[in-house]
Amino acid sequence: MSFFSSWIKAILIIGLAFPLYCETSFASSRKTRDMRGAPVCGIYVGQLHFCTREMDPICATNGKTYSNKCVFCSEKIEKGRFDFSHWGHC
């Protein structure tokens, strides 16, 4: 019985310690969003306005919030009068 309880303790300790070292375990989405840089728009040149409907808002320097980086890059490539400001709503 002692062997069994020591294994349970070991698994419990590993289970409690692992999420602290996991990259995305308790990191808030705001922190993760702030660490990202400006989106690379070159990959969207061949597929303008052919975007998914995911929500990952981007604020542009024109004060408009775009739903995701594909929509942002499509508008930027097409019009080109604004730039990336920050991740999140304006």
Secondary structure as a PSIPRED ss2 file (coil, helix, strand):
# PSIPRED VFORMAT (PSIPRED V4.0)

   1 M C   1.000  0.000  0.000
   2 S H   0.000  1.000  0.000
   3 F H   0.000  1.000  0.000
   4 F H   0.000  1.000  0.000
   5 S H   0.000  1.000  0.000
   6 S H   0.000  1.000  0.000
   7 W H   0.000  1.000  0.000
   8 I H   0.000  1.000  0.000
   9 K H   0.000  1.000  0.000
  10 A H   0.000  1.000  0.000
  11 I H   0.000  1.000  0.000
  12 L H   0.000  1.000  0.000
  13 I H   0.000  1.000  0.000
  14 I H   0.000  1.000  0.000
  15 G H   0.000  1.000  0.000
  16 L H   0.000  1.000  0.000
  17 A H   0.000  1.000  0.000
  18 F H   0.000  1.000  0.000
  19 P H   0.000  1.000  0.000
  20 L H   0.000  1.000  0.000
  21 Y H   0.000  1.000  0.000
  22 C C   1.000  0.000  0.000
  23 E C   1.000  0.000  0.000
  24 T C   1.000  0.000  0.000
  25 S C   1.000  0.000  0.000
  26 F C   1.000  0.000  0.000
  27 A C   1.000  0.000  0.000
  28 S C   1.000  0.000  0.000
  29 S H   0.000  1.000  0.000
  30 R H   0.000  1.000  0.000
  31 K H   0.000  1.000  0.000
  32 T H   0.000  1.000  0.000
  33 R H   0.000  1.000  0.000
  34 D H   0.000  1.000  0.000
  35 M H   0.000  1.000  0.000
  36 R C   1.000  0.000  0.000
  37 G C   1.000  0.000  0.000
  38 A C   1.000  0.000  0.000
  39 P C   1.000  0.000  0.000
  40 V C   1.000  0.000  0.000
  41 C H   0.000  1.000  0.000
  42 G H   0.000  1.000  0.000
  43 I H   0.000  1.000  0.000
  44 Y H   0.000  1.000  0.000
  45 V H   0.000  1.000  0.000
  46 G H   0.000  1.000  0.000
  47 Q H   0.000  1.000  0.000
  48 L C   1.000  0.000  0.000
  49 H C   1.000  0.000  0.000
  50 F C   1.000  0.000  0.000
  51 C C   1.000  0.000  0.000
  52 T C   1.000  0.000  0.000
  53 R C   1.000  0.000  0.000
  54 E C   1.000  0.000  0.000
  55 M C   1.000  0.000  0.000
  56 D C   1.000  0.000  0.000
  57 P C   1.000  0.000  0.000
  58 I E   0.000  0.000  1.000
  59 C E   0.000  0.000  1.000
  60 A E   0.000  0.000  1.000
  61 T C   1.000  0.000  0.000
  62 N C   1.000  0.000  0.000
  63 G C   1.000  0.000  0.000
  64 K C   1.000  0.000  0.000
  65 T E   0.000  0.000  1.000
  66 Y E   0.000  0.000  1.000
  67 S C   1.000  0.000  0.000
  68 N C   1.000  0.000  0.000
  69 K H   0.000  1.000  0.000
  70 C H   0.000  1.000  0.000
  71 V H   0.000  1.000  0.000
  72 F H   0.000  1.000  0.000
  73 C H   0.000  1.000  0.000
  74 S H   0.000  1.000  0.000
  75 E H   0.000  1.000  0.000
  76 K H   0.000  1.000  0.000
  77 I H   0.000  1.000  0.000
  78 E H   0.000  1.000  0.000
  79 K H   0.000  1.000  0.000
  80 G C   1.000  0.000  0.000
  81 R C   1.000  0.000  0.000
  82 F C   1.000  0.000  0.000
  83 D C   1.000  0.000  0.000
  84 F E   0.000  0.000  1.000
  85 S E   0.000  0.000  1.000
  86 H E   0.000  0.000  1.000
  87 W E   0.000  0.000  1.000
  88 G C   1.000  0.000  0.000
  89 H C   1.000  0.000  0.000
  90 C C   1.000  0.000  0.000
